[in-house]
Amino acid sequence: MSKPEFIQYSCYKFMFLIGLIDLVVLPCNAMITGVQCALGAHFCTHPALFFWAGALATAGWYSVSLTCVILAVDRFLEMCWPRAARIVFSGKRVYYWLALPIVYILFAFFHVPFVYNSERFAHFTDPYVGIQGMSGNPAFTIQAMCICIEMFIAALIYVYNQFFLLPDFIEVIAQVSWIGIHGDTPIVYLLLNASLRKSVFKMLHIPTSDITASNTAVVAMVMETFSTFPAIHDSLKVVATSQSTQRNTQVVA
């Protein structure tokens, strides 16, 4: 395909680019994932490998998809309006089109990648899908929600008040939200993440009994806070019951 008699045509240039990207993506979404399945590995055991393999595979998928769209437009114009095809894709202009998928690869790295899950034999944006105790854990969602709400409020108000005047108290809310984004994240983690809280308590040499008591108190406080939201409250109740069962099992063992 790279020989002069082929590569002189724009369609072969796009197909050649697709082939190059395929050489990068196939080891990530076929070979590495096969080894992961054979070993029964998951994101927790090899986070860096899973993340970068997923990021490369995702970026390549996006890029190949865009290249295929451009190739389809090229073929459509060539068949229906050859003169338009020569204007759009001839000469150096074709290299501008080839640059778009390459730039898109870089852009795709700022997106959440699809990470392979050996339990489900497929790629997911949530690497814990199907893993007991991790899949769809509402505690993670609530942590993210608490942090993101502040970001949303601060960003929304600050953009709006650049163009329209707002009452002073709303601008104070925006400022406090901005401060909170950078200042209260550790507090959110300590309140809502039992594993992090346990690690911090151990680092400070706080007895295990106090850790258990703090976990129970925090769960009760969070459930009371979200009591007006039935779906979230019920999910938290399930998580609390599951964690309690796991602790009892460990004690019996």
C-alpha positions in Angstrom: 0.0 0.0 0.0 2.9 2.3 0.6 4.2 1.9 -3.0 4.0 4.9 -5.2 1.4 3.5 -7.5 -1.0 3.2 -4.5 0.0 5.9 -2.0 -0.4 8.6 -4.7 -4.2 8.3 -4.2 -5.8 10.0 -1.2 -7.9 7.0 -0.2 -4.7 4.8 0.1 -3.2 7.5 2.3 -6.2 7.2 4.7 -6.1 3.4 4.6 -2.4 3.4 5.3 -2.9 5.6 8.4 -5.7 3.3 9.6 -3.2 0.4 9.3 -0.6 2.2 11.3 -3.0 3.0 14.1 -4.2 -0.6 14.0 -0.7 -1.7 14.8 -0.8 0.3 18.0 -4.3 -0.6 19.1 -4.2 -4.4 18.4 -1.6 -5.2 21.1 -3.6 -3.1 23.6 -7.1 -4.5 23.0 -6.2 -8.0 21.9 -2.8 -9.3 23.1 -2.5 -7.5 26.4 -6.1 -8.2 27.2 -5.6 -11.9 26.4 -2.8 -12.2 28.9 -4.9 -10.3 31.5 -7.7 -12.8 31.0 -5.4 -15.8 31.2 -3.8 -14.5 34.4 -7.1 -13.3 35.9 -5.6 -9.9 36.5 -7.7 -6.8 37.1 -7.3 -3.1 37.5 -6.4 -3.3 41.2 -3.4 -5.5 40.6 -1.9 -3.7 37.6 -3.5 -0.2 37.4 -0.8 1.5 35.3 -0.8 -1.3 32.7 -4.6 -1.4 32.5 -4.8 2.4 32.3 -2.3 3.0 29.6 -3.4 0.0 27.5 -6.9 1.3 27.7 -5.9 4.8 27.0 -4.0 3.8 23.8 -6.8 1.5 22.7 -9.4 4.2 23.3 -7.4 7.0 21.5 -6.7 4.6 18.6 -10.4 3.7 18.3 -11.5 7.3 18.2 -8.8 8.2 15.7 -9.6 5.2 13.4 -13.3 6.1 13.6 -12.6 9.7 12.4 -10.3 8.4 9.7 -13.0 6.1 8.4 -15.4 9.0 8.3 -13.0 11.1 6.3 -12.3 8.1 4.0 -16.0 7.7 3.4 -16.3 11.3 2.4 -13.4 11.0 0.1 -14.9 8.0 -1.7 -18.3 9.6 -1.8 -17.0 12.8 -3.5 -14.8 10.7 -5.8 -17.8 8.7 -7.1 -20.4 11.5 -7.2 -18.4 14.7 -7.7 -14.8 13.9 -8.8 -14.1 17.6 -9.4 -15.0 18.4 -5.8 -12.9 15.5 -4.6 -9.9 16.8 -6.4 -10.4 20.3 -4.8 -10.9 18.9 -1.3 -8.3 16.1 -1.2 -5.7 16.7 -3.8 -2.1 17.9 -3.3 -1.1 19.0 0.1 -4.7 19.4 1.3 -4.9 15.7 2.0 -2.2 16.0 4.7 -4.4 18.5 6.6 -7.1 15.8 6.6 -4.5 13.2 7.7 -3.5 15.5 10.6 -7.0 15.6 12.1 -7.0 11.9 13.3 -3.5 12.4 14.7 -4.6 15.5 16.7 -7.7 13.6 17.8 -5.4 10.9 19.3 -3.9 13.6 21.6 -7.3 15.0 22.4 -8.6 11.5 23.3 -6.0 11.2 26.1 -7.9 13.8 28.0 -11.0 11.6 28.0 -11.8 8.8 30.4 -10.4 5.7 28.7 -12.1 2.4 28.3 -10.2 0.0 30.7 -10.3 -3.8 30.2 -12.2 -5.8 32.8 -11.2 -9.5 32.9 -14.4 -10.3 34.9 -16.6 -9.1 32.0 -14.3 -9.7 29.1 -14.7 -6.2 27.7 -13.6 -2.6 28.1 -15.6 -0.3 30.4 -15.1 3.3 31.6 -15.6 1.9 35.1 -12.8 -0.7 35.7 -14.7 -2.2 38.7 -17.8 -3.4 36.8 -18.6 -7.0 37.9 -16.1 -7.0 40.8 -18.0 -7.7 44.1 -18.0 -4.8 46.5 -16.7 -2.4 43.8 -19.2 -2.3 41.0 -21.4 0.7 41.0 -20.4 1.5 44.6 -22.6 4.5 45.6 -20.0 5.6 48.1 -17.7 6.5 45.2 -20.5 8.3 43.4 -21.3 10.4 46.5 -17.7 11.3 47.0 -17.4 12.4 43.4 -20.8 14.2 43.6 -19.7 16.2 46.7 -16.6 17.4 45.0 -18.1 18.0 41.6 -21.1 20.0 42.9 -18.7 22.6 44.3 -16.8 22.8 41.0 -20.1 23.2 39.1 -21.4 25.9 41.3 -18.2 27.9 41.3 -17.7 27.6 37.5 -21.3 28.4 36.7 -21.5 31.5 38.9 -18.1 32.8 38.0 -18.8 32.6 34.2 -22.2 34.2 34.7 -21.0 37.1 36.8 -18.5 38.1 34.2 -21.5 39.3 32.1 -24.3 40.0 34.6 -24.4 41.5 38.1 -25.4 39.1 40.9 -26.3 39.6 44.5 -23.4 39.7 46.9 -24.4 36.5 48.7 -24.3 34.5 45.5 -20.8 35.8 44.7 -19.8 34.8 48.2 -21.1 31.3 47.6 -19.0 31.1 44.4 -15.9 32.2 46.2 -16.5 29.8 49.1 -17.1 27.0 46.6 -13.9 27.8 44.8 -12.0 27.7 48.1 -13.8 24.4 49.0 -12.8 22.8 45.8 -9.1 23.0 46.8 -9.5 22.8 50.6 -12.2 20.4 51.6 -11.5 17.4 49.4 -9.4 15.6 52.1 -12.3 16.1 54.5 -14.8 14.6 52.0 -12.5 11.6 51.5 -12.1 11.1 55.3 -15.8 11.3 55.9 -17.0 9.1 53.0 -14.1 6.8 52.3 -13.8 4.1 55.0 -10.6 2.6 53.5 -8.8 6.0 53.5 -10.0 6.8 56.9 -8.8 3.5 58.3 -5.4 4.0 56.7 -5.1 7.5 58.2 -6.2 6.2 61.6 -3.6 3.5 61.5 -0.9 6.0 60.5 -1.9 8.0 63.6 -1.9 4.8 65.7 -5.6 5.1 66.6 -7.0 1.8 68.0 -9.1 -0.4 65.7 -12.1 -0.1 67.9 -12.1 3.6 67.4 -11.9 3.1 63.6 -15.0 0.8 63.7 -16.9 3.3 65.8 -16.0 6.2 63.5 -17.1 4.2 60.5 -20.4 3.4 62.1 -20.9 7.1 63.1 -20.0 8.4 59.6 -22.3 5.9 57.8 -25.2 6.9 60.1 -24.5 10.6 59.5 -24.3 10.2 55.7 -27.5 8.1 55.6 -29.3 10.7 57.7 -28.1 13.5 55.3 -29.4 11.6 52.3 -32.6 10.4 53.9 -34.6 12.8 51.7 -33.2 11.0 48.6 -34.7 7.5 48.8 -32.6 5.9 46.0 -29.3 7.1 47.5 -30.4 6.3 51.0 -31.4 2.7 50.0 -28.1 2.2 48.2 -26.1 3.4 51.2 -28.1 1.1 53.4 -27.1 -1.9 51.2 -23.5 -0.9 51.3 -23.5 -0.4 55.1 -25.1 -3.9 55.5 -22.6 -5.5 53.2 -19.6 -3.9 55.0 -21.0 -5.0 58.4 -21.4 -8.6 57.1 -17.8 -8.5 55.8 -16.5 -7.3 59.1 -18.5 -10.0 61.0 -17.1 -12.7 58.7 -13.6 -11.5 59.2 -14.1 -11.5 63.0 -15.5 -15.1 62.9 -12.6 -16.2 60.7 
